[in-house]
Amino acid sequence: MPPKRSLSKTPRKRAAPSDDEGGQKRVKVHHRSHGKEPGEVLVLGQGDVGQLGLGENTMERKKPALVTLPEGVVQVAAGGMHTVCLSETGSVFTFGCNDEGALGRETSEEGSESVPGKVVLEHKVVQVSAGDSHTAALTEDGAVYIWGSFRDNNGVIGLLEPMEKCSLPVHVRIQEPVVKIASGNDHLVMMTVNGNLYTLGCGEQGQLGRVPEMFTERGGRMGLSRLLTPQVVKFKGKVQLVDAFCGAYFTFAVSKEGHVYGFGLANYHQLGTQSIKTCYFPVKLTCFKNSTTAWVDFSGGQHHTLCLNAEGQVYSLGRSEYGRLGLGQGAEETDVPTALTGMELASGVCCGASVSFAVTREGAVYAWGMGTNLQLGTGEEEDEWAPVKMTGKQLESRMVLAASSGGQHTVLLAKSKQES
């Protein structure tokens, strides 16, 4: 079972070669998921550890509130209890809980963790990801930096070295340039320019896709290095990947041919397998093969999954409690992607632990699921079993570009409607 702690697209990637440096292949990273359109950051939900970025006296927001940042932002990532913002110049700003070093910066000054602060990185960043207690950044040259810590059921396991957390960014060394990163609660996946997938972090729920069950508890006799040293995931046959996504305790990967693979926790059918047994190695997910159009986005919560096809239709599968599937009152757990109704065509989806969101092509955002933490933006704590359009003063003049949801808070990237 998953740890009981804080709750917390698809054209083929292109990498244009640049000059070699030190004999190593360098690339300019391009991928559909890497945001390019700058906007402003809105936050809502619980903020008791500063994850809203609104100062140490702001404990919650029932409706989206504007965060002050020095630059336009092109991507937002909500971790378990922290927030990461990527600016249009390639700088990274963080705020929230820094107990395990997830902010990647010094926060000894009182209150400094509850407002945006810049992470010192020498290279331009093109994508960020965030988990419960870690943050990762991908540079334009295909290098990955990470900070914070991974955890398992028994606590901290380290980051790149056993039992050692990193409060400042450290370089993740692998043999290939990376074109996309994705974070689960306590694992990181990196897709390379050659279509390979590397993983590191906690492997207890099979989310690394390369560690046998007998070795998932802190690496077994080989120790934590087996988990924390990035290694490639092996697929049956010749598989070249074009995209990868994470749920809290599971991973999805899409091949060049359009096949969807998954591994990790499957106890509520969140992977789309008929069995609820944990998948420790990649499984080709036949439930996705019946789609007449490509799957372009996946996002997973604690026990459920949202997926989006190229036509803009949102689907859900997995656990149904609290309405997180968006399929209506009384909907039951499902092991097949089931289409949602009641909203316009979508451009992206995201999940928090027990909440779900879809951003429409017209710039609206719909929310459903558990209302306890005020993440849905309804202003109330009631659960929502079907998609509800988010409203608020800050949304009246803005269109939403993207959304990300963490343990108890949600972050939106939006821009002025006049700019559109």
C-alpha positions in Angstrom: 0.0 0.0 0.0 1.1 3.6 -0.6 2.8 5.5 2.3 0.3 7.3 4.6 1.8 10.7 4.5 0.9 14.0 3.0 -1.8 13.7 0.4 -0.7 15.0 -2.0 1.7 15.4 -25.0 2.2 13.3 -28.0 4.2 14.4 -31.1 7.6 12.8 -31.1 10.2 14.9 -29.3 12.7 16.7 -31.4 16.2 17.6 -30.3 18.3 19.8 -32.6 22.0 19.0 -32.0 24.3 21.9 -30.9 28.0 22.1 -30.6 29.7 19.2 -28.7 31.3 20.2 -25.4 33.8 18.0 -23.8 33.0 15.3 -26.3 29.4 14.9 -25.0 26.4 15.2 -27.2 24.4 18.3 -26.5 20.9 19.0 -27.6 18.4 21.8 -27.6 15.3 20.3 -26.0 11.9 20.6 -27.5 8.8 18.7 -26.3 5.1 19.4 -26.3 4.8 19.5 -22.5 7.3 22.3 -22.1 5.3 25.5 -21.8 6.2 28.5 -23.9 3.4 30.9 -23.4 4.0 33.2 -20.3 1.3 33.9 -17.8 0.5 34.7 -14.2 0.3 32.3 -11.2 -2.9 31.7 -9.3 -3.2 29.5 -6.2 -6.0 28.1 -4.0 -6.4 25.5 -1.3 -4.5 25.1 1.9 -1.3 27.1 2.6 -0.3 26.3 6.1 3.4 25.7 5.2 3.7 28.5 2.6 2.8 26.5 -0.5 0.5 29.3 -1.7 3.3 31.8 -1.9 1.2 34.5 -0.3 3.2 35.0 2.9 3.3 33.3 6.2 -0.1 34.7 7.4 -2.1 33.2 4.6 -3.4 29.8 5.6 -5.9 29.1 2.8 -7.6 30.5 -0.2 -11.1 29.3 -1.3 -10.8 31.0 -4.7 -7.8 31.5 -6.9 -5.5 34.3 -5.6 -2.7 36.0 -7.6 1.0 35.3 -6.6 3.5 38.1 -7.2 6.5 36.9 -9.2 9.2 39.0 -10.9 8.8 37.4 -14.3 6.2 35.8 -16.5 5.8 32.1 -15.9 5.6 29.3 -18.5 5.1 26.3 -16.2 3.8 25.5 -12.7 4.3 22.3 -10.7 2.6 21.6 -7.4 4.4 19.2 -5.1 3.0 17.6 -1.9 3.5 20.8 0.1 5.5 23.1 -2.2 5.2 24.9 -5.5 7.6 25.3 -8.4 7.3 28.0 -11.1 9.4 28.2 -14.3 9.9 31.7 -15.7 10.0 32.7 -19.3 13.7 33.4 -19.0 14.4 29.8 -17.7 14.7 30.7 -14.0 13.1 28.6 -11.3 11.1 30.0 -8.3 9.9 28.0 -5.4 7.9 28.4 -2.2 6.4 26.1 0.5 7.6 23.4 2.8 11.4 23.1 2.8 11.9 20.5 5.6 13.5 18.1 3.1 15.1 20.7 0.9 12.4 20.6 -1.8 12.8 24.4 -2.4 16.4 24.1 -3.5 17.4 27.3 -1.8 18.3 28.7 1.6 15.3 29.7 3.8 16.8 30.5 7.2 15.2 33.9 7.2 11.8 33.8 8.9 9.0 33.6 6.4 11.2 33.3 3.3 9.8 29.9 2.4 6.3 31.3 2.1 7.0 33.7 -0.7 8.6 33.0 -4.1 12.4 32.7 -4.1 14.8 32.0 -6.9 16.8 28.7 -7.2 20.4 29.3 -8.2 21.0 27.3 -11.4 23.7 28.1 -14.0 21.7 26.8 -17.0 18.4 27.8 -18.6 15.6 25.5 -17.5 12.9 24.4 -19.9 10.8 22.1 -17.6 10.2 21.4 -13.9 8.6 18.7 -11.9 7.7 18.2 -8.3 6.9 15.4 -5.9 6.1 15.1 -2.2 9.6 16.3 -1.1 11.6 16.7 -4.2 11.9 19.0 -7.2 13.6 18.4 -10.6 14.6 20.7 -13.4 15.5 19.9 -17.1 17.8 22.3 -18.9 17.7 23.3 -22.5 20.8 21.1 -23.1 19.2 18.0 -21.8 20.7 17.9 -18.3 18.6 17.2 -15.2 19.1 18.7 -11.8 17.3 17.6 -8.6 17.0 18.6 -5.0 15.1 17.6 -1.9 14.6 14.0 -0.9 12.7 10.8 -1.7 10.8 8.9 1.0 9.3 5.5 1.5 7.0 4.0 4.1 9.7 4.3 6.8 10.8 7.9 6.0 13.7 9.5 4.1 15.8 7.3 1.8 17.9 10.0 0.3 18.1 11.5 -3.2 21.1 10.5 -5.3 23.0 9.1 -2.3 21.5 6.8 0.4 20.0 8.8 3.3 21.4 12.1 2.0 19.0 14.8 1.1 20.1 17.7 -1.0 19.0 21.2 -0.1 20.6 22.7 -3.3 20.4 21.5 -6.9 22.6 18.5 -7.9 23.3 17.1 -11.4 21.7 13.7 -12.2 24.3 11.9 -14.3 23.1 9.6 -17.0 24.5 8.7 -20.4 21.9 10.3 -22.7 20.5 13.8 -23.0 17.0 14.1 -21.5 14.0 15.6 -23.3 11.3 15.2 -20.6 11.0 14.7 -16.8 8.1 13.7 -14.6 7.7 13.2 -10.9 5.5 10.9 -8.8 5.2 11.4 -5.1 8.6 9.9 -4.5 10.1 8.9 -7.8 11.5 10.6 -10.9 11.3 9.5 -14.6 13.5 10.9 -17.3 12.8 10.2 -21.0 15.9 10.6 -23.2 16.5 11.8 -26.8 16.9 8.2 -27.8 13.5 7.2 -26.5 14.7 5.4 -23.3 13.3 5.9 -19.9 15.4 6.2 -16.7 14.0 6.1 -13.2 15.1 6.7 -9.6 13.5 7.0 -6.2 11.2 4.9 -4.1 10.3 1.5 -5.7 8.0 0.1 -3.1 4.9 0.3 -5.3 6.7 -0.8 -8.5 6.8 2.8 -9.8 10.4 2.5 -11.0 9.5 -0.3 -13.5 12.9 -2.0 -13.1 13.2 -3.4 -9.5 11.9 -6.9 -8.6 9.5 -7.0 -5.7 12.0 -8.7 -3.4 14.4 -5.7 -3.8 11.9 -2.9 -3.5 12.2 -2.4 0.2 15.3 -0.1 0.3 17.0 -2.0 -2.5 17.1 -5.3 -0.7 20.6 -6.8 -0.3 22.0 -4.3 -2.8 20.9 -1.4 -0.7 19.5 2.0 -1.6 21.9 2.6 -4.4 19.8 0.2 -6.5 16.9 2.7 -6.2 18.7 6.0 -6.2 21.1 5.4 -9.1 19.3 6.2 -12.3 18.9 3.1 -14.5 17.0 2.4 -17.7 13.7 0.6 -17.7 13.6 -2.4 -20.0 10.6 -3.1 -22.2 9.8 -6.3 -24.1 10.9 -6.0 -27.7 12.2 -2.9 -29.3 10.3 0.0 -27.8 11.1 3.7 -28.5 9.3 6.1 -26.2 7.9 9.5 -27.2 6.3 10.5 -23.9 6.1 9.6 -20.2 3.9 10.6 -17.3 3.6 9.9 -13.5 0.9 9.2 -11.0 1.6 9.4 -7.3 2.8 5.8 -7.2 2.8 4.7 -10.9 4.2 5.6 -14.3 2.9 5.7 -17.9 4.9 5.6 -21.0 3.8 6.0 -24.7 5.7 4.4 -27.5 6.4 5.8 -31.0 3.8 3.3 -32.3 1.2 4.7 -29.9 1.2 1.8 -27.4 0.7 2.8 -23.8 2.7 1.0 -21.1 2.3 1.3 -17.3 3.9 0.1 -14.1 3.4 0.7 -10.4 0.5 0.6 -8.0 -2.6 -0.9 -9.4 -4.8 -1.6 -6.3 -7.7 0.4 -7.7 -7.2 -0.4 -11.4 -5.5 3.1 -11.8 -3.2 1.6 -14.4 -6.0 0.1 -16.4 -5.1 -3.5 -15.7 -7.8 -6.0 -14.9 -5.8 -7.3 -12.0 -5.1 -5.2 -8.9 -1.6 -6.7 -8.4 1.3 -4.2 -8.4 3.1 -4.1 -11.7 6.9 -4.1 -11.0 7.8 -4.1 -14.7 6.2 -2.4 -17.8 2.9 -3.8 -19.0 1.4 -3.0 -22.3 -2.0 -1.6 -21.4 -4.6 -3.0 -23.8 -7.4 -0.9 -22.4 -5.9 2.1 -24.3 -5.5 0.5 -27.7 -9.2 0.9 -28.7 -9.0 4.6 -29.0 -9.3 5.9 -32.6 -7.0 8.8 -31.8 -3.7 9.3 -30.0 -3.4 9.7 -26.2 -1.7 13.0 -25.5 -1.8 13.5 -21.8 -1.9 11.4 -18.6 -2.0 12.4 -14.9 -2.4 10.3 -11.8 -3.4 10.9 -8.3 -3.1 8.6 -5.4 -5.5 6.0 -6.8 -6.9 7.3 -10.0 -5.9 8.4 -13.5 -7.0 11.1 -16.0 -6.1 10.8 -19.7 -6.7 13.0 -22.7 -6.9 12.1 -26.3 -5.9 14.3 -29.3 -9.5 15.2 -29.9 -9.8 16.9 -26.5 -11.9 14.2 -24.8 -11.1 13.6 -21.1 -11.3 10.0 -19.6 -10.8 8.7 -16.1 -10.2 5.3 -14.4 -9.4 3.9 -11.0 -10.9 4.7 -7.6 -14.2 6.5 -7.5 -14.6 7.7 -3.8 -15.0 11.4 -3.3 -16.0 11.9 -7.0 -12.4 12.0 -8.3 -13.4 10.2 -11.5 -15.9 12.9 -12.4 -18.4 10.3 -13.7 -21.3 11.4 -11.5 -22.8 10.5 -8.1 -22.6 6.8 -7.3 -20.0 6.0 -10.0 -18.0 2.9 -9.3 -14.3 2.0 -9.7 -13.4 1.2 -13.3 -10.4 -0.4 -15.0 -11.1 1.1 -18.4 -10.8 4.7 -19.6 -14.3 6.2 -19.3 -15.3 9.4 -21.0 -16.4 12.4 -19.0 -19.2 14.7 -20.0 -20.3 18.2 -19.2 -17.4 20.3 -20.3 -15.8 21.6 -23.5 -12.8 20.0 -25.3 -9.7 20.0 -23.1 -6.1 20.8 -23.7 -4.7 19.3 -20.5 -5.5 17.3 -17.4 -4.0 17.1 -13.9 -4.6 15.2 -10.7 -4.0 15.9 -7.0 -4.2 13.1 -4.5 -8.0 12.8 -4.6 -8.9 15.7 -7.0 -9.0 16.2 -10.7 -8.8 19.1 -13.2 -9.2 19.7 -16.9 -8.1 22.8 -18.7 -10.2 23.5 -21.8 -9.0 24.7 -25.1 -11.0 28.0 -24.5 -9.1 28.7 -21.2 -11.6 27.5 -18.6 -10.7 25.0 -15.9 -13.0 22.4 -14.5 -12.6 20.6 -11.1 -14.0 17.6 -9.3 -13.3 15.3 -6.5 -12.6 15.8 -2.8 -13.5 19.2 -1.5 -11.9 19.0 1.9 -8.8 21.1 1.2 -10.6 23.8 -0.9 -8.6 22.8 -3.9 -11.6 22.7 -6.3 -12.2 26.5 -6.1 -15.9 26.1 -5.4 -15.5 28.0 -2.2 -17.0 25.1 -0.3 -15.6 21.8 1.2 -18.2 19.5 -0.4 -17.0 16.8 -2.8 -17.9 17.2 -6.5 -18.8 14.1 -8.4 -18.9 15.7 -11.8 -16.9 18.5 -13.4 -17.6 22.0 -12.1 -16.3 25.1 -13.9 -14.0 27.1 -11.6 -14.9 30.7 -11.0 -13.4 33.6 -9.1 -12.6 37.3 -9.4 -9.1 36.5 -10.6 -10.5 34.3 -13.4 -12.9 36.8 -14.8 -10.4 38.6 -16.9 -8.0 35.6 -17.5 -7.9 32.4 -19.4 -6.2 29.4 -17.9 -3.2 27.8 -19.7 -2.4 25.0 -17.3 -3.0 23.5 -13.9 -1.1 21.5 -11.3 -2.4 20.1 -8.0 -0.5 18.9 -5.0 -1.3 17.5 -1.6 -3.6 20.2 -0.4 -3.3 23.0 -2.9 -3.8 23.8 -6.6 -1.8 26.1 -8.9 -3.0 27.6 -12.1 -1.1 29.3 -14.9 -3.3 32.0 -16.6 -3.0 35.0 -18.9 -5.1 38.0 -19.6 -8.0 37.5 -22.0 -7.0 40.8 -23.7 -3.6 39.3 -24.6 -5.4 36.5 -26.4 
